[in-house]
């Protein structure tokens, strides 16, 4: 049986921690800061977050076939 490839995009965007949680950067925080976003939304989108358990399980299974 052939080897499975790890998704390169997933390697760049997601990080699987030892606990099994999947860390990701938050969306909508790259541009249009001067007029399109409130200060609340800018603050909420700062930094990183973790995927929910159900989504993390799916990501690890499909995008990282041999672990991360």
C-alpha positions in Angstrom: 0.0 0.0 0.0 1.4 3.5 -0.9 2.4 6.0 1.7 -0.1 8.8 2.6 1.0 12.4 2.2 0.6 14.9 4.9 -1.2 18.0 3.7 1.4 20.8 3.4 -1.2 23.5 3.9 -2.2 21.9 7.2 1.4 21.8 8.3 1.7 25.5 7.8 -1.6 26.5 9.4 -2.2 24.1 12.3 -0.2 22.7 15.1 -1.1 19.5 17.1 -0.1 19.8 20.7 0.8 16.8 23.0 -2.6 16.9 24.6 -4.2 16.3 21.2 -5.6 19.8 20.9 -5.1 21.6 17.5 -3.9 25.2 17.7 -4.7 27.6 14.9 -4.5 31.3 14.1 -7.7 33.3 14.3 -9.3 34.5 11.0 -10.3 38.0 9.9 -7.4 39.7 11.5 -5.1 40.6 8.6 -6.3 43.8 7.0 -9.1 46.5 6.8 -8.4 47.7 10.3 -9.0 51.4 9.7 -12.7 51.4 8.9 -14.2 47.9 8.6 -13.8 46.4 12.1 -14.8 47.5 15.5 -12.2 47.5 18.3 -14.0 44.6 20.0 -13.7 42.4 16.9 -10.1 43.4 16.5 -9.4 42.3 20.0 -11.3 39.1 19.7 -9.4 38.1 16.6 -6.0 38.7 18.1 -3.7 35.7 18.8 -4.4 32.0 18.5 -7.1 29.6 19.5 -7.9 25.9 19.7 -10.2 23.8 17.6 -13.1 22.0 19.3 -12.5 18.4 20.1 -14.8 17.1 17.3 -13.0 19.2 14.7 -9.6 18.5 16.1 -10.2 14.7 15.8 -11.2 15.1 12.2 -8.2 17.3 11.3 -5.7 14.9 12.9 -7.2 11.9 11.2 -7.5 13.3 7.7 -4.8 15.9 7.4 -2.0 14.3 9.5 -2.2 10.6 8.7 1.1 9.8 10.5 0.7 12.3 13.3 2.2 15.8 13.3 
